[in-house]
Amino acid sequence: MQIFEKFELKGKVAIITGASKGIGKYIAMALAQQGATVVVSSRKLEAVTEVAEEFKSKGLEAVAFPCHMGDDEQIKALVDSTIKNLGGIDIIVNNAAANPVFGPVQDAGDEAFDKIMAVNVKGPLNLAKYAYESMKSRGGGSVVNISSIEGITPGHGLGLYSVSKAALIQLTKVLAREWGRDNIRANAICPGLIDTKFSEALTSNEKIMKVVMMKQALPMLAQPEDIAGLALFLASDASKFVTGAVISADGGYTV
């Protein structure tokens, strides 16, 4: 077999959350370009429909399904609809995330904590749980969790977000350990600072950017498409012996 064939996803069905823009959109595009049917999911119907239609105009297979990852009923509906209409699930990319607060943890209230943990940890767990039987019945699958280097080494002002991303890393390892015998792999990607709408509060701050560029080994601000290739690798058979891995994509920030 030629190595590039291991990256092919023809016949696979992939759910990507937070896929209406940024990292999630580029990951969905990468998987679709390799032949997967992608379920483009995010909170707003209009946004995911627009992305799915864009993909289809390029000859890619895409379906739009709105889902708030903090709402368990919506998550279950996402899984049930995918199985009913597309036959099953092979790949999950948990990319959706929330971070409604910036500042020290002593100033963060219970509401913020609950929202962050619901979207960043509980949602990915439930999505994977609901898809488990389908992936198992199809001979295995891949769960790719988009964590953050904040889950490895916390930065100032992002305390609760860091806690949630650390929990997501540990969840990844737990899934890898418990589901490996079913040929279901779970891996985590930990991006550094990426030029997205989600991180605009940081990328637009000259003081913060100066510190980041000083710490990074690579003197560049990454774009969302820079994470897509790594996600494709982990979603495909090119990484069939990789599970429980936590891979930083941070330009050398944590070196």
Residue pairs with C-beta under 8 A, 6 or more apart in sequence:
3 238
6 236
6 237
6 238
6 240
7 34
7 232
7 233
7 236
7 237
7 238
8 34
8 35
8 236
9 31
9 34
9 35
9 36
9 91
9 235
9 236
10 34
10 35
10 36
11 35
12 31
12 35
12 36
12 37
12 90
12 91
13 36
13 37
13 39
13 82
13 86
13 87
13 88
13 89
13 90
13 91
14 28
14 31
14 36
14 37
14 38
14 39
14 89
14 90
14 91
14 92
14 93
14 235
15 38
15 39
15 41
15 78
15 79
15 82
15 89
15 91
15 92
15 93
15 127
15 131
16 24
16 27
16 28
16 31
16 38
16 39
16 40
16 41
16 93
16 95
17 24
17 41
17 42
17 67
17 69
17 93
17 94
17 95
17 96
17 123
17 124
17 127
18 24
18 41
18 42
18 69
18 95
18 96
18 97
18 146
19 25
19 27
19 28
19 38
19 40
19 41
19 42
19 48
19 51
19 93
19 95
20 40
20 42
20 43
20 44
20 47
20 48
20 50
20 51
21 42
21 47
21 51
21 196
21 197
22 194
22 196
22 197
22 198
22 224
23 95
23 146
23 191
23 194
23 196
23 224
23 227
23 228
24 42
24 93
24 95
24 96
24 146
25 40
25 51
25 224
26 224
26 225
26 227
26 228
27 93
27 95
27 144
27 227
27 228
27 231
27 232
28 38
28 40
28 51
28 55
28 62
28 93
29 55
29 60
29 228
30 228
30 229
30 231
30 232
31 38
31 91
31 93
31 231
31 232
31 235
32 38
32 55
32 60
32 61
32 62
33 60
34 232
34 236
35 61
36 61
36 90
36 91
36 235
37 61
37 62
37 63
37 86
38 55
38 60
38 61
38 62
38 63
39 62
39 63
39 64
39 65
39 78
39 82
39 86
40 48
40 51
40 52
40 55
40 62
40 63
40 64
40 65
41 48
41 64
41 65
41 66
41 67
41 78
41 96
42 48
42 66
42 67
42 96
43 66
43 67
43 68
44 66
45 64
45 66
48 64
48 65
48 66
49 64
51 62
51 64
52 62
52 63
52 64
53 62
53 64
55 61
55 62
56 62
63 82
63 85
63 86
65 78
65 81
65 82
66 74
67 74
67 75
67 77
67 78
68 74
69 75
69 94
69 96
69 118
69 119
69 123
69 124
69 127
70 98
70 115
70 118
70 119
70 122
70 123
72 122
72 126
75 123
75 126
75 127
75 130
76 126
76 130
78 127
79 89
79 127
79 130
79 131
79 134
80 130
82 88
82 89
82 131
83 89
83 134
88 134
88 135
88 137
88 138
89 131
89 134
89 135
89 138
89 141
90 135
90 138
90 141
90 142
91 141
91 142
91 143
91 144
91 235
92 127
92 128
92 131
92 141
92 142
92 143
92 144
93 144
93 146
93 231
93 235
94 123
94 124
94 127
94 128
94 143
94 144
94 145
94 146
94 168
95 146
96 119
96 123
97 119
97 120
97 146
97 148
97 161
97 164
97 198
98 115
98 116
98 118
98 119
98 120
99 116
99 158
99 160
99 161
99 198
100 112
100 115
100 116
101 107
101 108
101 112
101 116
101 160
102 157
102 158
102 201
103 157
104 157
104 159
105 159
105 160
108 159
108 160
112 160
113 160
116 160
116 161
116 163
116 164
117 163
117 164
117 167
120 161
120 164
120 165
120 167
120 168
121 164
121 167
121 168
121 171
124 145
124 168
124 171
125 171
128 143
128 175
128 186
131 141
132 179
132 182
132 184
134 141
135 141
135 182
135 184
136 179
136 182
136 183
136 184
139 183
140 182
140 183
140 184
140 185
141 183
141 184
141 185
142 184
142 185
142 186
142 187
142 234
142 235
142 236
142 239
143 172
143 175
143 184
143 185
143 186
143 187
144 186
144 187
144 188
144 189
144 231
144 234
144 235
145 168
145 169
145 171
145 172
145 186
145 187
145 188
145 189
146 188
146 189
146 191
146 227
146 231
147 165
147 166
147 168
147 169
147 172
147 188
147 189
147 190
147 246
148 161
148 162
148 165
148 190
148 191
149 190
149 191
149 192
149 248
149 250
149 253
149 254
150 158
150 161
150 162
150 165
151 162
151 164
151 165
151 166
151 167
151 168
151 169
151 190
152 166
152 169
152 190
152 246
152 248
152 254
153 254
154 162
155 162
165 190
168 188
169 188
169 190
169 246
172 186
172 187
172 188
172 244
172 246
173 186
173 244
173 246
175 184
175 186
176 185
176 186
176 187
176 243
176 244
177 244
179 185
179 186
180 243
185 234
185 239
185 240
185 242
185 243
186 243
186 244
187 234
187 239
187 242
187 243
187 244
187 245
187 246
187 247
188 245
188 246
188 247
189 227
189 230
189 231
189 234
189 247
189 249
190 246
190 247
190 248
190 249
190 250
191 222
191 227
191 249
191 250
192 212
192 216
192 222
192 248
192 249
192 250
192 251
192 253
192 254
193 199
193 202
193 203
193 212
193 221
193 222
193 250
193 253
194 221
194 222
194 223
194 224
194 226
194 227
195 203
195 221
195 222
195 223
195 224
196 224
202 208
202 209
202 212
203 209
203 221
209 221
212 253
213 219
215 253
216 250
216 251
216 252
216 253
217 251
217 252
217 253
217 255
218 251
218 252
220 251
222 249
222 251
226 249
227 249
230 247
230 249
232 238
233 239
234 242
234 245
234 247
248 254
